[in-house]
Amino acid sequence: MDFVNSVLRYFPDLLAASPVVIQLAFGAMALALVLGLVLALLRISSSRVLRAAAVTFVEIIRGTPLLVQLVYIYFVLPAAGIDINPLPAGILGLGINYAAYLSEVFRSAILSVEHGQTEAALSLGYTPSQTLWKIVLPQSFVVSLGPIGNYFIAMVKDTALTSVIAVTEILKTANNINSQTFDTTAVYTAAAALYLVISLPLARVVVVMERRARIHE
């Protein structure tokens, strides 16, 4: 019981850092969705140069750890005269990393739409651009909802990595509290519990999204 009380004692301070997690997750996901879609469209374009550039970018990002990418953005870019504050650096790093993975989700979803629908739209007078934005992408987005939701949950947990670039989120706050109290077990148990409290409802939302997407499909 004493341990539980110790854990609960640290919850208010850790909870005060949760808005930073929300900013990181939603900001990075917005960036990842836009950049991921652009990369997906480049990968299915008719230009070999654009396809090669997109593939190279995706492979580099997926082939290096997210933690290294965050450190590179925050500590290395200033050497080139590009100074980014911790929170924007965290959003940028998370967004770019997850864009590489979402690009594969979008590309697969786009290719899963029956080609006959594209032909039918073109025969009705739609331009290729109109067909893409009005016929193909809406359907592919429905297919992508489940994976996007799962990646968002993973991103929420990966916001803990931004503690290494001085973003005062939950883990960084826990580190600060632990350095003052040395109550290591209780502090980090409280941090883990808070991440769980945030993640579990999101997981349920993803399940509902997937169910509705299947019904719509």
N, CA and C of each residue as an Amber inpcrd file, in Angstrom:
protein
   651
   0.8290000  -1.2110000   0.0000000   0.0000000   0.0000000   0.0000000
   0.8680000   1.2680000   0.0000000   1.9690000   1.1970000   0.7470000
   2.8800000   2.3400000   0.7800000   3.4740000   2.6000000  -0.6060000
   3.7640000   1.5000000  -1.3290000   4.3290000   1.6580000  -2.6670000
   3.3170000   2.3240000  -3.5980000   2.0540000   1.8900000  -3.5050000
   1.0020000   2.4840000  -4.3420000   0.8690000   3.9700000  -4.0410000
   0.9040000   4.3170000  -2.7700000   0.8130000   5.7340000  -2.4020000
   2.0070000   6.5240000  -2.9380000   3.1710000   5.8870000  -2.9270000
   4.3610000   6.5470000  -3.4550000   4.2170000   6.8050000  -4.9490000
   3.6870000   5.8030000  -5.6500000   3.4820000   5.9500000  -7.0940000
   2.4870000   7.0750000  -7.3810000   1.3770000   7.0740000  -6.6440000
   0.3370000   8.0790000  -6.8670000   0.8270000   9.4810000  -6.5250000
   1.7870000   9.5730000  -5.6130000   2.2910000  10.8900000  -5.2050000
   2.9720000  11.6200000  -6.3570000   3.5320000  10.8500000  -7.2950000
   4.2590000  11.4710000  -8.4110000   3.3650000  11.7280000  -9.6310000
   2.1510000  11.2320000  -9.5780000   1.2630000  11.3720000 -10.7360000
   0.9680000  12.8180000 -11.1220000   0.6710000  13.7100000 -10.1710000
   0.3470000  15.0900000 -10.5710000   1.4540000  15.7690000 -11.3750000
   2.7080000  15.6160000 -10.9260000   3.8200000  16.2460000 -11.6460000
   4.0030000  15.6280000 -13.0290000   3.8580000  14.3150000 -13.1170000
   3.9990000  13.6470000 -14.4120000   2.8330000  14.0080000 -15.3270000
   1.6410000  14.0900000 -14.7510000   0.4620000  14.4380000 -15.5410000
   0.5780000  15.8480000 -16.1130000   1.2590000  16.7230000 -15.3940000
   1.4450000  18.0970000 -15.8750000   2.2880000  18.1360000 -17.1420000
   3.0660000  17.0730000 -17.3940000   3.8930000  17.0100000 -18.6020000
   3.1610000  16.3700000 -19.7740000   1.9700000  15.8170000 -19.5430000
   1.2420000  15.1230000 -20.6150000   0.8290000  16.0340000 -21.7720000
   0.5100000  17.3370000 -21.5400000   0.2110000  18.1930000 -22.7010000
   1.3560000  18.2690000 -23.7060000   2.5940000  18.1460000 -23.2230000
   3.7410000  18.1560000 -24.1340000   3.7140000  16.9110000 -25.0080000
   3.3430000  15.7740000 -24.4110000   3.2170000  14.5300000 -25.1750000
   2.1560000  14.6810000 -26.2520000   1.0450000  15.3200000 -25.9050000
  -0.0400000  15.5250000 -26.8640000   0.4240000  16.4170000 -28.0130000
   1.1450000  17.4950000 -27.6810000   1.6700000  18.3690000 -28.7300000
   2.6240000  17.6270000 -29.6540000   3.5060000  16.8420000 -29.0610000
   4.4600000  16.0750000 -29.8520000   3.7420000  15.0990000 -30.7760000
   2.8100000  14.3360000 -30.1980000   2.1480000  13.2690000 -30.9600000
   1.2880000  13.8270000 -32.0830000   0.4630000  14.8200000 -31.7940000
  -0.4300000  15.3460000 -32.8220000   0.3420000  16.1560000 -33.8640000
   1.3260000  16.9300000 -33.4280000   2.1300000  17.6890000 -34.3810000
   2.9110000  16.7850000 -35.3090000   3.5340000  15.7570000 -34.7260000
   4.3290000  14.8310000 -35.5300000   3.4490000  13.9990000 -36.4490000
   2.2740000  13.5900000 -35.9760000   1.3860000  12.7870000 -36.8220000
   0.8670000  13.6030000 -38.0030000   0.5570000  14.8820000 -37.7740000
   0.1170000  15.7410000 -38.8810000   1.2110000  15.8230000 -39.9470000
   2.4530000  16.0070000 -39.5010000   3.5750000  16.0520000 -40.4380000
   3.7570000  14.7140000 -41.1380000   3.6490000  13.6310000 -40.3780000
   3.8550000  12.2930000 -40.9410000   2.7910000  11.9550000 -41.9750000
   1.5570000  12.3600000 -41.7440000   0.4830000  12.0710000 -42.6950000
   0.7170000  12.7820000 -44.0240000   1.0640000  14.0580000 -43.9370000
   1.2810000  14.8410000 -45.1670000   2.5100000  14.3360000 -45.9130000
   3.6270000  14.2230000 -45.2050000   4.8670000  13.7930000 -45.8440000
   4.7690000  12.3410000 -46.3060000   4.0970000  11.5070000 -45.5210000
   3.9320000  10.1050000 -45.9060000   3.1320000   9.9530000 -47.1820000
   2.0790000  10.7640000 -47.3260000   1.2720000  10.7160000 -48.5500000
   2.0860000  11.1910000 -49.7460000   2.8600000  12.2660000 -49.5600000
   3.7050000  12.7630000 -50.6490000   4.6990000  11.6940000 -51.0820000
   5.3290000  11.0410000 -50.1250000   6.2970000   9.9860000 -50.4420000
   5.6270000   8.8260000 -51.1670000   4.4180000   8.4770000 -50.7290000
   3.6940000   7.3810000 -51.3750000   3.3770000   7.7160000 -52.8250000
   2.9440000   8.9490000 -53.0750000   2.6300000   9.3660000 -54.4390000
   3.8890000   9.4090000 -55.3050000   5.0000000   9.8140000 -54.7090000
   6.2580000   9.8160000 -55.4560000   6.6820000   8.3900000 -55.8110000
   6.4210000   7.4630000 -54.9060000   6.8500000   6.0860000 -55.1340000
   6.0390000   5.3880000 -56.2200000   4.8370000   5.8890000 -56.4910000
   4.0310000   5.2760000 -57.5480000   3.9700000   6.1720000 -58.7900000
   4.7970000   7.2140000 -58.8070000   4.7960000   8.1200000 -59.9580000
   5.4560000   7.4510000 -61.1520000   5.2670000   8.0450000 -62.3190000
   5.8430000   7.4940000 -63.5490000   7.3030000   7.9030000 -63.7360000
   7.7840000   8.8230000 -62.8960000   9.1670000   9.3080000 -63.0070000
  10.1070000   8.3990000 -62.2180000  11.0800000   7.8540000 -62.8950000
  12.0420000   6.9830000 -62.2280000  12.8940000   7.7710000 -61.2360000
  13.1850000   9.0190000 -61.5620000  13.9940000   9.8580000 -60.6770000
  13.2590000  10.1090000 -59.3620000  11.9750000  10.4710000 -59.4730000
  11.1830000  10.7280000 -58.2680000  11.0090000   9.4600000 -57.4430000
  10.7670000   8.3400000 -58.1250000  10.6290000   7.0660000 -57.4100000
  11.9150000   6.7250000 -56.6700000  13.0440000   6.8980000 -57.3480000
  14.3340000   6.5770000 -56.7420000  14.6200000   7.4820000 -55.5410000
  14.2910000   8.7620000 -55.6740000  14.5230000   9.7040000 -54.5810000
  13.6800000   9.3370000 -53.3620000  12.4110000   8.9920000 -53.6080000
  11.5120000   8.6260000 -52.5060000  11.9710000   7.3380000 -51.8330000
  12.3400000   6.3550000 -52.6250000  12.8070000   5.0760000 -52.0770000
  14.0680000   5.2820000 -51.2430000  14.9920000   6.0840000 -51.7510000
  16.2370000   6.3550000 -51.0310000  15.9610000   7.0180000 -49.6920000
  15.0900000   8.0100000 -49.7090000  14.7350000   8.7140000 -48.4720000
  14.1180000   7.7520000 -47.4590000  13.1530000   6.9730000 -47.9100000
  12.4640000   6.0310000 -47.0160000  13.4360000   5.0070000 -46.4390000
  14.3150000   4.4820000 -47.2590000  15.2580000   3.4700000 -46.7860000
  16.2470000   4.0480000 -45.7820000  16.6810000   5.2850000 -46.0010000
  17.5940000   5.9170000 -45.0550000  16.9140000   6.1170000 -43.7060000
  15.6960000   6.6210000 -43.7260000  14.9720000   6.8780000 -42.4800000
  14.6340000   5.5810000 -41.7610000  14.1690000   4.5970000 -42.5010000
  13.8070000   3.3210000 -41.8700000  15.0420000   2.5310000 -41.4400000
  16.1680000   2.8310000 -42.0380000  17.3880000   2.0870000 -41.7300000
  18.2190000   2.6590000 -40.5950000  17.7810000   3.7920000 -40.0480000
  18.4970000   4.4020000 -38.9190000  17.5410000   4.5570000 -37.7340000
  18.0560000   4.4460000 -36.5130000  17.1840000   4.5340000 -35.3300000
  16.5740000   5.9210000 -35.1570000  15.3650000   5.9450000 -34.6600000
  14.6840000   7.2120000 -34.3870000  15.4880000   8.0470000 -33.3950000
  16.0600000   7.4130000 -32.3940000  16.8330000   8.1470000 -31.3940000
  18.0100000   8.8760000 -32.0360000  18.6930000   8.2130000 -32.9630000
  19.8180000   8.8360000 -33.6630000  19.3240000  10.0110000 -34.5040000
  18.1750000   9.8630000 -35.1390000  17.6310000  10.9440000 -35.9530000
  17.2990000  12.1690000 -35.1000000  16.7280000  11.9380000 -33.9170000
  16.4190000  13.0530000 -33.0130000  17.6940000  13.7630000 -32.5690000
  18.6960000  12.9830000 -32.2040000  19.9750000  13.5560000 -31.7810000
  20.6190000  14.3330000 -32.9320000  20.5300000  13.8070000 -34.1360000
  21.1130000  14.4640000 -35.3040000  20.4410000  15.8140000 -35.5450000
  19.1160000  15.8240000 -35.4950000  18.3780000  17.0740000 -35.7460000
  18.7140000  18.1290000 -34.7030000  18.7920000  17.7140000 -33.4440000
  18.9550000  18.6880000 -32.3560000  20.4020000  19.0970000 -32.1200000
  21.3340000  18.1570000 -32.2800000  22.7220000  18.4480000 -31.9410000
  23.6280000  18.6820000 -33.1490000  23.3150000  18.0590000 -34.2940000
  24.1890000  18.1520000 -35.4540000  23.7960000  19.3180000 -36.3720000
  22.5010000  19.4950000 -36.6060000  22.0760000  20.5630000 -37.5070000
  22.5470000  21.9540000 -37.0790000  22.6290000  22.2570000 -35.7690000
  23.1570000  23.5710000 -35.3810000  24.5500000  23.8530000 -35.9130000
  25.3350000  22.7960000 -36.1490000  26.6700000  22.9910000 -36.7200000
  26.5850000  23.5370000 -38.1350000  25.4310000  23.3030000 -38.8020000
  25.2110000  23.8240000 -40.1490000  24.4140000  25.1320000 -40.1150000
  24.2550000  25.6750000 -38.9090000  23.5450000  26.9410000 -38.7630000
  22.0420000  26.8020000 -38.6370000  21.5560000  25.5800000 -38.4110000
  20.1160000  25.3460000 -38.2830000  19.8120000  25.0080000 -36.8290000
  19.3750000  25.9990000 -36.0730000  19.0460000  25.7940000 -34.6580000
  17.5440000  25.5780000 -34.5040000  17.1740000  24.4740000 -33.8860000
  15.7710000  24.1460000 -33.6830000  15.5430000  23.9120000 -32.1950000
  14.5170000  24.5200000 -31.6480000  14.1820000  24.3290000 -30.2410000
  13.7760000  22.8800000 -29.9810000  13.8610000  22.4310000 -28.7290000
  13.6030000  21.0230000 -28.4310000  12.2560000  20.4930000 -28.9140000
  11.1510000  21.2130000 -28.6200000   9.8380000  20.7090000 -28.9980000
   9.6720000  20.6020000 -30.5140000   9.9680000  21.6620000 -31.2920000
   9.8960000  21.5230000 -32.7550000  10.8320000  20.4500000 -33.2950000
  12.0040000  20.3050000 -32.6790000  12.9390000  19.2670000 -33.1180000
  12.3470000  17.8840000 -32.8950000  11.6600000  17.7050000 -31.7670000
  11.0060000  16.4340000 -31.4920000   9.8940000  16.1410000 -32.4850000
   9.0900000  17.1520000 -32.7870000   8.0050000  16.9920000 -33.7620000
   8.5730000  16.6560000 -35.1350000   9.6270000  17.3520000 -35.5160000
  10.2460000  17.1200000 -36.8240000  10.8240000  15.7090000 -36.9130000
  11.5530000  15.3000000 -35.8820000  12.1540000  13.9710000 -35.8970000
  11.1290000  12.8570000 -35.9240000  10.1370000  12.9470000 -35.0630000
   9.0810000  11.9340000 -35.0340000   8.2960000  11.9360000 -36.3360000
   7.9810000  13.1300000 -36.8370000   7.1920000  13.2360000 -38.0620000
   7.8840000  12.6290000 -39.2600000   9.1680000  12.9380000 -39.4220000
   9.9220000  12.3960000 -40.5560000  10.0440000  10.8860000 -40.4460000
  10.3410000  10.3960000 -39.2430000  10.5080000   8.9610000 -39.0530000
   9.2220000   8.2070000 -39.3850000   8.1250000   8.6570000 -38.8460000
   6.8650000   7.9490000 -39.0700000   6.3250000   8.1540000 -40.4800000
   6.7120000   9.2470000 -41.1300000   6.3080000   9.4580000 -42.5250000
   6.8470000   8.3480000 -43.4140000   8.0700000   7.8920000 -43.1250000
   8.6700000   6.8220000 -43.9210000   7.8470000   5.5420000 -43.8230000
   7.3460000   5.2520000 -42.6370000   6.5480000   4.0420000 -42.4470000
   5.1290000   4.2140000 -43.0020000   4.5500000   5.4000000 -42.7890000
   3.1990000   5.6350000 -43.3040000   3.1770000   5.6740000 -44.8260000
   4.2930000   6.0520000 -45.4350000   4.3330000   6.0650000 -46.8980000
   4.0650000   4.6710000 -47.4550000   4.5610000   3.6460000 -46.7720000
   4.3130000   2.2690000 -47.1990000   2.8570000   1.8930000 -47.0000000
   2.2730000   2.3800000 -45.9120000   0.8460000   2.1290000 -45.6500000
   0.0050000   2.7520000 -46.7530000   0.2870000   4.0170000 -47.0680000
  -0.4770000   4.7120000 -48.1010000  -0.2670000   4.0750000 -49.4760000
   0.9670000   3.7360000 -49.7780000   1.2580000   3.1470000 -51.0930000
   0.5040000   1.8330000 -51.2700000   0.5310000   0.9810000 -50.2490000
  -0.1790000  -0.2970000 -50.3330000  -1.6840000  -0.0860000 -50.4470000
  -2.2000000   0.8900000 -49.6950000  -3.6360000   1.1540000 -49.7290000
  -4.0650000   1.6870000 -51.0940000  -3.2560000   2.5660000 -51.6920000
  -3.5710000   3.1110000 -53.0130000  -3.5830000   2.0100000 -54.0580000
  -2.5790000   1.1350000 -53.9770000  -2.4840000   0.0450000 -54.9570000
  -3.5750000  -1.0060000 -54.7540000  -4.1880000  -1.0170000 -53.5660000
  -5.2400000  -2.0060000 -53.3060000  -6.5770000  -1.6240000 -53.9390000
  -6.7260000  -0.3460000 -54.3110000  -7.9650000   0.0920000 -54.9700000
  -8.0020000  -0.4940000 -56.3820000  -9.1000000  -1.1170000 -56.7240000
  -9.2090000  -1.7890000 -58.0170000  -8.9540000  -0.8210000 -59.1740000
  -8.1210000  -1.2840000 -60.0980000  -7.7580000  -0.4320000 -61.2380000
  -8.9770000  -0.1320000 -62.1160000  -9.9640000  -1.0140000 -62.0660000
 -11.1710000  -0.7980000 -62.8600000 -11.9030000   0.4690000 -62.4680000
 -11.8070000   0.8460000 -61.2030000 -12.4590000   2.0800000 -60.7660000
 -11.7650000   3.3000000 -61.3770000 -10.4660000   3.2240000 -61.4950000
  -9.7320000   4.3100000 -62.1460000 -10.1280000   4.4180000 -63.6180000
 -10.2090000   3.2790000 -64.2860000 -10.5950000   3.2750000 -65.6950000
 -12.0070000   3.8090000 -65.8750000 -12.9020000   3.4220000 -64.9610000
 -14.2920000   3.8960000 -65.0490000 -14.3620000   5.4070000 -64.8660000
 -13.5920000   5.9280000 -63.8980000 -13.5950000   7.3730000 -63.6570000
 -13.0550000   8.1300000 -64.8560000 -12.0020000   7.6110000 -65.4590000
 -11.4190000   8.2680000 -66.6310000 -12.3850000   8.2420000 -67.8110000
 -13.1220000   7.1370000 -67.9290000 -14.0850000   7.0300000 -69.0310000
 -15.2570000   7.9880000 -68.8520000 -15.5000000   8.3920000 -67.5980000
 -16.5840000   9.3350000 -67.3130000 -16.1340000  10.7930000 -67.4500000
 -14.8840000  11.0030000 -67.8170000 -14.4020000  12.3540000 -68.0550000
 -13.5480000  12.9340000 -66.9420000 -13.2870000  12.1500000 -65.8990000
 -12.3990000  12.6330000 -64.8450000 -10.9690000  12.7230000 -65.3760000
 -10.2500000  13.7240000 -64.9040000  -8.8250000  13.7950000 -65.2230000
  -8.0780000  12.8380000 -64.2920000  -6.8380000  12.4590000 -64.6280000
  -6.0750000  11.6010000 -63.7160000  -5.9670000  12.1860000 -62.3090000
  -5.8010000  13.5090000 -62.2230000  -5.6940000  14.1470000 -60.9140000
  -7.0120000  14.0470000 -60.1450000  -8.1250000  14.3030000 -60.8270000
  -9.4360000  14.1860000 -60.1790000  -9.7090000  12.7510000 -59.7460000
  -9.3170000  11.8090000 -60.5720000  -9.5160000  10.4020000 -60.2370000
  -8.7500000  10.0350000 -58.9750000  -7.5330000  10.5340000 -58.8760000
  -6.7090000  10.2450000 -57.7040000  -7.3230000  10.8090000 -56.4360000
  -7.7050000  12.0950000 -56.4790000  -8.1510000  12.7690000 -55.2680000
  -9.6040000  12.4720000 -54.9040000 -10.4350000  12.1660000 -55.8860000
 -11.8570000  11.9480000 -55.6070000 -12.2610000  10.4750000 -55.5440000
 -11.5020000   9.6100000 -56.1650000 -11.8700000   8.1980000 -56.2230000
 -10.9010000   7.3150000 -55.4470000  -9.6200000   7.4390000 -55.7690000
  -8.6220000   6.5120000 -55.2140000  -8.2680000   6.8450000 -53.7710000
  -7.8750000   8.0860000 -53.4990000  -7.3960000   8.4340000 -52.1600000
  -8.4580000   8.2820000 -51.0690000  -9.7220000   8.6880000 -51.2930000
 -10.7160000   8.4700000 -50.2300000 -10.8510000   7.0000000 -49.8350000
 -10.8430000   6.1070000 -50.8340000 -10.9590000   4.6830000 -50.5270000
  -9.6990000   4.1620000 -49.8450000  -8.5420000   4.6040000 -50.3040000
  -7.2940000   4.1330000 -49.7050000  -7.1460000   4.6340000 -48.2730000
  -7.6900000   5.8160000 -47.9900000  -7.6060000   6.3430000 -46.6280000
  -8.4070000   5.4830000 -45.6660000  -9.5710000   5.0120000 -46.1130000
 -10.3900000   4.1240000 -45.2700000  -9.6090000   2.8610000 -44.9350000
  -8.9360000   2.3060000 -45.9260000  -8.1340000   1.0950000 -45.7210000
  -6.9860000   1.3770000 -44.7540000  -6.4740000   2.6070000 -44.7790000
  -5.2920000   2.9550000 -43.9840000  -5.6070000   3.3120000 -42.5400000
  -6.8690000   3.4930000 -42.1930000  -7.2210000   4.0030000 -40.8700000
  -6.6380000   3.1700000 -39.7360000  -6.7740000   1.8450000 -39.8360000
  -6.2800000   0.9710000 -38.7810000  -4.7800000   1.1050000 -38.5670000
  -3.9790000   0.9250000 -39.6230000  -2.5310000   1.0820000 -39.4630000
  -2.1240000   2.4740000 -38.9870000  -2.8100000   3.5120000 -39.4640000
  -2.4850000   4.8700000 -39.0140000  -2.7110000   4.9830000 -37.5050000
  -3.8290000   4.4420000 -37.0430000  -4.1150000   4.4770000 -35.6100000
  -3.0630000   3.7460000 -34.7940000  -2.6370000   2.5910000 -35.2760000
  -1.6150000   1.8220000 -34.5610000  -0.2840000   2.5740000 -34.5250000
   0.0690000   3.2120000 -35.6280000   1.3020000   3.9920000 -35.6480000
   1.2030000   5.1970000 -34.7160000   0.0160000   5.7660000 -34.5990000
  -0.1610000   6.9080000 -33.7020000   0.0720000   6.4940000 -32.2500000
  -0.4410000   5.3260000 -31.8820000  -0.2160000   4.8220000 -30.5210000
   1.2750000   4.6050000 -30.2830000   1.9500000   4.0230000 -31.2670000
   3.3940000   3.8110000 -31.1470000   4.1180000   5.1440000 -31.0220000
   3.6490000   6.1510000 -31.7500000   4.2800000   7.4650000 -31.6980000
   4.1350000   8.0860000 -30.3150000   2.9520000   7.9300000 -29.7080000
   2.7330000   8.4680000 -28.3610000   3.7820000   7.9090000 -27.4040000
   4.0460000   6.6190000 -27.5040000   5.0560000   6.0030000 -26.6310000
   6.4710000   6.4290000 -27.0170000   6.7090000   6.6430000 -28.2870000
   8.0350000   7.0550000 -28.7340000   8.3560000   8.5050000 -28.3930000
   7.3580000   9.2670000 -27.9560000   7.6550000  10.6380000 -27.5190000
   8.6260000  10.6300000 -26.3390000   8.6980000   9.5000000 -25.6310000
   9.6440000   9.3950000 -24.5090000  11.0830000   9.5810000 -24.9760000
  11.3640000   9.2470000 -26.2320000  12.7280000   9.3810000 -26.7450000
  13.1700000  10.8310000 -26.8360000  12.2080000  11.7470000 -26.9110000
  12.5750000  13.1610000 -27.0340000  13.1630000  13.7120000 -25.7390000
  13.1290000  12.9200000 -24.6820000  13.7380000  13.3620000 -23.4230000
  15.2470000  13.5870000 -23.5910000  15.8520000  12.8890000 -24.5670000
  17.3080000  13.0190000 -24.7660000  17.6700000  14.3440000 -25.4320000
  16.6880000  15.0410000 -25.9960000  16.9620000  16.3470000 -26.6080000
  16.3000000  17.4590000 -25.8020000  16.1360000  17.1850000 -24.5030000
  15.6960000  18.2090000 -23.5340000  14.2320000  18.6040000 -23.6550000
  13.4090000  17.7620000 -24.2580000  11.9680000  18.0150000 -24.2520000
  11.4230000  17.5400000 -22.9020000  10.7680000  18.4320000 -22.1830000
  10.2850000  18.0990000 -20.8490000   8.9310000  17.4020000 -20.9430000
   8.9580000  16.1580000 -21.3930000   7.7410000  15.3560000 -21.4400000
   7.7240000  14.4390000 -20.2190000   6.9680000  13.3520000 -20.2770000
   6.7680000  12.5260000 -19.0910000   8.0700000  11.9000000 -18.6000000
   8.8350000  11.2840000 -19.4930000  10.0590000  10.6140000 -19.0670000
  11.0950000  11.6090000 -18.5520000  11.2370000  12.7420000 -19.2230000
  12.1790000  13.7670000 -18.7640000  11.7780000  14.2620000 -17.3790000
  10.4860000  14.4470000 -17.1680000   9.9960000  14.8640000 -15.8540000
  10.2910000  13.8040000 -14.8070000  10.0940000  12.5400000 -15.1860000
  10.4030000  11.4440000 -14.2670000  11.8900000  11.4270000 -13.9200000
  12.7320000  11.6690000 -14.9220000  14.1800000  11.7250000 -14.6640000
  14.5160000  12.8390000 -13.6680000  13.8750000  13.9940000 -13.8470000
  14.1310000  15.1210000 -12.9500000  13.6790000  14.8090000 -11.5250000
  12.4970000  14.1950000 -11.4120000  11.9900000  13.8370000 -10.0780000
  12.8980000  12.8090000  -9.4170000  13.3260000  11.8340000 -10.1980000
  14.1790000  10.7750000  -9.6450000  15.5240000  11.3200000  -9.1710000
  16.0510000  12.3170000  -9.8930000  17.3350000  12.8990000  -9.4950000
  17.2310000  13.6530000  -8.1670000  15.9990000  14.0370000  -7.8150000
  15.7890000  14.7640000  -6.5600000  15.3890000  13.8380000  -5.4130000
  14.6240000  12.7920000  -5.7250000  14.0720000  11.9310000  -4.6750000
  14.7860000  10.5860000  -4.5490000  15.4130000  10.1230000  -5.6330000
  16.0460000   8.8060000  -5.6910000  15.0510000   7.6760000  -5.4090000
  13.7730000   7.9850000  -5.6010000  12.7290000   6.9660000  -5.4310000
  12.4840000   6.3160000  -6.7910000  13.4960000   5.6500000  -7.3010000
  13.5310000   5.1930000  -8.6900000  12.3470000   4.3150000  -9.0670000
  12.0850000   3.3010000  -8.2670000  11.0390000   2.3330000  -8.6160000
   9.6710000   2.9950000  -8.7090000   9.3300000   3.7950000  -7.7240000
   8.0140000   4.4330000  -7.7060000   7.8720000   5.4640000  -8.8180000
   8.9270000   6.2280000  -9.0580000   8.8670000   7.2920000 -10.0680000
   8.6400000   6.7070000 -11.4630000   9.4400000   5.7120000 -11.8230000
   9.3340000   5.1620000 -13.1750000   8.1150000   4.2420000 -13.3330000
   7.6520000   3.6710000 -12.2340000   6.3890000   2.9270000 -12.2880000
   5.2310000   3.8860000 -12.5730000   5.2700000   5.0510000 -11.9410000
   4.2380000   6.0630000 -12.1900000   4.2790000   6.5300000 -13.6370000
   5.4870000   6.7250000 -14.1750000   5.6200000   7.1440000 -15.5740000
   5.0720000   6.0790000 -16.5160000   5.4250000   4.8190000 -16.2570000
   4.9290000   3.7250000 -17.0960000   3.4140000   3.6220000 -17.0220000
   2.8690000   3.7980000 -15.8120000   1.4180000   3.7190000 -15.6350000
   0.7120000   4.8360000 -16.3950000   1.3310000   6.0220000 -16.4070000
   0.7110000   7.1480000 -17.1130000   0.7020000   6.9180000 -18.6180000
   1.8050000   6.3810000 -19.1540000   1.8170000   6.0390000 -20.5760000
   0.7360000   5.0060000 -20.8860000   0.5310000   4.0660000 -19.9660000
  -0.4950000   3.0470000 -20.1490000  -1.8860000   3.6700000 -20.1380000
  -2.0920000   4.6090000 -19.2390000  -3.3870000   5.2940000 -19.1510000
  -3.6880000   6.0500000 -20.4470000  -2.6650000   6.6020000 -21.0530000
  -2.8450000   7.3330000 -22.3140000  -3.0540000   6.3700000 -23.4770000
  -2.3110000   5.2750000 -23.5020000  -2.3000000   4.3760000 -24.6600000
  -3.5320000   3.4830000 -24.7550000  -4.0170000   2.9910000 -23.6340000
  -5.1320000   2.0370000 -23.6690000  -6.4040000   2.6170000 -24.3020000
  -6.8310000   3.8270000 -23.9230000  -8.0100000   4.3970000 -24.6000000
  -7.7920000   4.5930000 -26.0940000  -6.5720000   4.9790000 -26.4600000
  -6.2680000   5.1460000 -27.8860000  -6.3820000   3.8250000 -28.6250000
  -5.9610000   2.7430000 -27.9760000  -6.0690000   1.4220000 -28.5990000
  -7.5230000   1.0600000 -28.8480000  -8.3990000   1.4070000 -27.9270000
  -9.8220000   1.1360000 -28.1100000 -10.3880000   1.9670000 -29.2640000
  -9.9280000   3.2130000 -29.3750000 -10.3810000   4.0620000 -30.4800000
  -9.9710000   3.4550000 -31.8180000  -8.7550000   2.9200000 -31.8730000
  -8.2700000   2.2960000 -33.1090000  -9.1170000   1.0900000 -33.4740000
  -9.5000000   0.2920000 -32.4850000 -10.3550000  -0.8750000 -32.7420000
 -11.6860000  -0.4390000 -33.3420000 -12.2740000   0.6160000 -32.7820000
 -13.5460000   1.1320000 -33.3010000 -13.3640000   1.6470000 -34.7230000
 -12.2630000   2.3520000 -34.9720000 -11.9900000   2.8700000 -36.3220000
 -11.8730000   1.7410000 -37.3300000 -11.1430000   0.6890000 -36.9570000
 -10.9730000  -0.4480000 -37.8580000 -12.3030000  -1.1170000 -38.1330000
 -13.1440000  -1.2570000 -37.1070000 -14.4330000  -1.8980000 -37.2790000
 -15.3120000  -1.0940000 -38.2290000 -15.3350000   0.2100000 -38.0340000
 -16.1480000   1.0750000 -38.8940000 -15.6070000   1.0850000 -40.3260000
 -14.2810000   1.0310000 -40.4330000 -13.6720000   1.0140000 -41.7690000
 -14.0610000  -0.2570000 -42.5130000 -14.0860000  -1.4020000 -41.8100000
 -14.4770000  -2.6550000 -42.4450000 -15.9350000  -2.6180000 -42.8770000
 -16.7740000  -2.0280000 -42.0140000 -18.1980000  -1.9190000 -42.3780000
 -18.3730000  -1.0420000 -43.6110000 -17.6490000   0.0900000 -43.6180000
 -17.7390000   1.0140000 -44.7700000 -17.2370000   0.3520000 -46.0300000
 -16.1510000  -0.4210000 -45.8800000 -15.5560000  -1.0580000 -47.0530000
 -16.4820000  -2.1260000 -47.6220000
